[in-house]
Amino acid sequence: MTSCDYCTQLPDLEEKGRLFLYPKGEVSMMIENQLKIMNRAFSMDNSIFCINYHSIEDVRTFLTQMHERLPIQEQSKIYGTWANKTNSRFPKMVSFSELFTRINNLDFVTVINHRLFTQYLQPIISLDTHEIYGYEFLLRQTNDAFPFQPGKLFAFSQQAGLQSMLDSQARISSIEISSSLLENGQKRFINFLPSSIYDPNHCLKSTFKAVEQFHVDPSDLVFEVVETEKIENIAHLKTIFQVYQAHGIHVALDDLGSGYATVEVLRELKPDFAKIDRHLIEHCDQDKNKQGEIKQIIEIGAAYGITLLAEGIERKEELEYCKDVGISLAQGFYIGKPNPKPIKELF
């Protein structure tokens, strides 16, 4: 386990172990009173409450009771963790809110802790040649006992303080899988969340190590910032892009024209690639307003040397329009759906 992983990971919750709560300020007395009311035995060491538990359901019940009994503003002053006999180190404390979210979504915790996911590949083609240019890597489940929808898993990770860990694991798994499935020269588009990278020189070490370990050409990688979160700190995102590019890796802005990925952000970031969102591409061959927006994006792309990719192609007419106006790359169900292996035949 890397130091980055350890910063965010709780151990698996066993049937018996100890729950630790660390309150700040006067909340300590409030917790002590609640423990007595709930008839919970506890010990204290350096202001940390230690409560033994005897089952996973016991932990869930206890944290639910604390959540119901303590005001939200007081819960924000409490940190906690759980530990079991297999721990070699004391686990990192997390906020009560994160702890409560984890106990109520233990299957998601297991998926992240044990990397119970893989990557499916969706083809990206050159519109000039109709040949495969590369693939986007998309998170998928591997264990039917632990199903998940990727969007819900990432949303959980943000609420549970596991976002950095999941984002890093997803990047590394994409690099590893691509090394065994793709030939050199085929681009690998991999999503990342900028808020998961607080210090790119530190947080991306494991990513760059994976590039070396699996003998992937850095120039074949394209890391794309996804639209699921607001880009509040452009300067920070620029720094992330610069660190990637300093290692010979390309960067992309995803979902351009939707939500937070605006043409103003495109001008500011000047990525190597920009992916035009599917809502602009849908029936773009028939919609004059969409055509106007797309042409504006094309002008900006040409001015800054940005390669454009049309997402969500589902009709022949959309593909032909994008080719006619000069968009270089495309992906979508009309071209090929995500698959566990690179597809051999297009359309």
N, C-alpha and C positions, 0 to 999 in steps of 0.2 A: 504493500500500500504506500502510495506517495504521501508526502506531508500535506499536499492539497486535499487529497481524499480524506485524510484523517481529520482535517479541520471541520469537516461537515458530516462525518459519518457517525451514526449511533450503532452500537453492536446489535446483532439480532436479539430480539426479546425472548428470553427463555421463560419456562414456566415458573421458575423460582429465581429471585434475585433481589436487588435493592434499587429503590428509587431515591434519587437525591434532588432536593429542592434548595435553591439558594436565593433568598429574598434580599432585596435592598431596602434600607430605611426601616420605617415602622411596620412594614408588611410582615416582618418576622413574628411579631406578637399576634397578628391576625391569623397567620398560618398555624401557630401553636394552638390558639383557641379552637380553630376549626378541627385540628387533629384530635384534640381532646373531646370535642363534641361528637366527632365521628368514631370515637373510641379506637383510634389508631395508635399503636405503639410506635415510638420513634426515639432516636438518639440524635444528639447534636455534636458537631465538631467544626469549630471555626465558623459558626453561624450557618452551617449547612445541615439541613434536616435529612436524616437517613431513615427511610421507611421500608421495611421488608415487605415483599409481596410474595404470594403463593400461587399465582396463576396469571396468565395474560389478561383474562377477564377482570381479575382483581385490580390490575393497573388501570385498565380502561374505566372501570367503575369509579375508582378513586379520583382519577383526573377529571372525569365528568362531574363528579360531586364538587370538586374544587372550582371547576369552571362555572358551575351553577351558583355557588355560594359566594364567590369573591367578585367584587366589581371589576369591570374590564380594566379600569385605570390602575387597579392594584395588581391585576394579573400581568400587566406590562412591566412590573418591577420584579418579576419572579423568573428565575432561570432554573433549568433542571436537566436531568439526564437519567438513564437507567444503566445498570451494570449487572453483570453476571459472573459466574465463576470462571468463564473462559477469557475474561478480559486480562490483558497484560498491562494495560495502562488505564488511567482514569479517563473516561470518555469526556469529550468537550461538552460543556454546558451549552444549551440552546434556550431560546426564549420559551416561556410557558406556552405561547400560542403555537410555536413550531412543534413542541413536544406533544401538545394536545392533537394537532393535525396528524402527526405521525402515528400516534396510538390508534387513531380512528381510520387509518389507511395503511395498515401494516402490509398488505399485499403489495402496494406501491413501494413501500420501503424495501421489501424483499427484492422486487424487480431491480431497484437501483443498486442495493447493496451487492447483489449477486449477478448484475448485468444480464438479466434474463430478457435480453432483446437482441435483435440482429438488424441488418440493414437490407432493404429492398432497393433495387436499382431501376430508375426510370430513365429511358434514353433521351438524349438531347441530340438533335440533328443539325447539320449545316443546311440552311435553306438553298444554298447555291448548288450543292452536290447531292443532297438528300442522303448523305452518309452520316453514320454516327460520329458525333463530335465528342461525346462524353456521356456521363450519367449523373443524375442527382441521387444522393443516398437518403433514404427515408426510413425512420425507425419503425420496427415491427416486432411483435411478440414472438417468443420462442417456446413458451410453456403454456399449454391450455389451462393449467391450474392457476396461472397468474396472467389473466387477460388484461389488456389495457388499450385505450385509444391514445395515440401519441399526444394529441393536444391536451387531454386530461392529465396524462402523466407529467407533462411539462408544467401545467398549471399547478398541480399538486407540489411539484418540486420547488416552485417559487414560494408557495405558502409554507412549506415545511423546512425551508432553509437548505434544501438539497439540490438547488439549481446548478451550482457550480460543479458539483460532483457528477450529476447526470449529463450536463453539457459536455464536460471533459470526456466522460466515458463514451458518449455518442460520437464525438470527433475521433477518438482513438479507434473505436470499433469500425468506423467507416474507412479509416486508413488501412487497418489490418485486413478487412474483407476485400478492399479494392486491390490490395497487393496480390491476392491469390486469384482474382477473377478478371482483372483488366490488364491489357498490355500497356507498355510505356507509350506515352503520347495521347492516351485517352484521358480527357479531363474528368475529375471527380469533384462534383459540386456538393459541399458539405455545409449544413446550417450551423450557426452559432448564435448565442444570445450575448450581446455585449455586456449586460449587467452581471453576467457570471464571471467576467474577467476583470477583476478589480485592479490587478497589476499585470499587464500583458507579458512583461519580461519574466515574471515569476509563474503566472498561471498557465502560460503556454509552453512551459518547459517540457511537460509530459507529451504534448502534441508533437513538438519538434523531435523529441526522443523517439516517438513512434515512427515518424517519417524515416529516421535513420535505421531503426530496428527492422522495419519491413521493406527497406530498400525501395522506397517510393520516390520518384523524381519530384522535388518540390514544385516544379513548374507545371506539373499535372494537377495540382490541387487548387481549388477555388473555394475559399471560405466565404459564405454569404450570410450577411446579417439579416435575420428574419424580422418580420413586421409585427410580431406578437407583442412587442413592448415599445413604448415611446422612446424615441432617441432624444434624450434630454441633455446629453453632454456630447455635443459634436466633437469637441476637442479630444475627449477620451476615446471616442470611436476612431478618430483620425490616428491617434497613437496606436490603437490596436491594429489598424490597417497597415501602418508603417512598420510595425514589428513583424507582421506576417510577410510583407513585401521584402523586408530586409533579409528574410530567410528564403527568398525566391518563390514565395507563394502568392498566388493571385487572390484578389478580394472582389466581392460582388455585393450589390444592394438588391435585396429581394423585394417582391411585391410592389414595384414602382408604380405609382399612380393610385395607390390604395392606402388609406389610413395615414400612418406617419411617414411613409416613404414617398416624399414629394419631390417635384422637380427642383425645388430649392435645396433640398438635402442632396440631391444628385449633383448639383453644381458645386456644393460645398465639399462633398467627399471625393468626387472624381474617382470612383472605383474603376477597376479593370473591366468589370462586367456589370450590367444592370438588367434585371429580369422584369419585364412589363407584366403587371398583374393581370390575372385571368379576367377580371371584370371589365378591363379595357379591351381585351382580345375577343371576348364573347360577341359574336355578330359584328365585329369591327368592319367587315366588308359591306355592311348595310347602314351603319350608324355614322353620320357625318360628324357629330360631336366627338365621338370616340376617335375618329380619324384625325380630327384637329389636335386632340391631346397627344395621340401617338406621333404625329408629325413634329410636334414641339419637342417631344422626347428624342426623336431621331436627330433633330437639329443640335440639341445639347450633346448627344452622344458623339456626333461627328465633330463638334467643336473641341471636345476633350479627349477624343480617341477612345471612347468607351464602347465596348462590344455589347450589343443589345440582344436580348433573348426574349421571345414571346412565350409566355406560359399559358397553359390551359387550352391548347389547340384541340378542339373537338370536331371541327368540320373542315372539309377540304377547302371550302371557300375562304375560311379564316387563314389557313396556311398560305394559300395563293396570294391573298392580299398582303400578308406580312412580307412575303418574298418580293412582291412587286414594289413595295415602298422602301425596301432596302434593309430590313431587319435581317441580321446574320444567322441567328440561331432560333430553334423552337423546340418545345416539348409539350406533351399533352396526351390524352387518351387516344386521340386520333392517330398519333404517331406510335405510341406504345405505353402500356400500363406498367406500374411498378412490379418487378419480379425479383425472386431471390437470386436469379442468375441473369447475366446479360442476354438480352434477346437477340436472336439471329436474323429474324425477318421483320421488316418494317411495313406498316400499313396493311 
